[in-house]
Amino acid sequence: MRAEAAAAGRTALDVSLQRFTQEQRDAFWNAIGLYYSSRRHPGADAAAVPPAATAA
């Protein structure tokens, strides 16, 4: 169900981006990539925390 929702969201986003030039769309996706490669996005702190060691 999550995959279908993600696919529907991507389709809706692709349709809405069609009104922009290819250069503008490339800039949009570049900004998204920079945002998620930084530590500012939601969940970045959780990803930076190493997993707790488990007792064996």
Long-range contacts (C-beta under 8 A, 24 or more apart in sequence): none
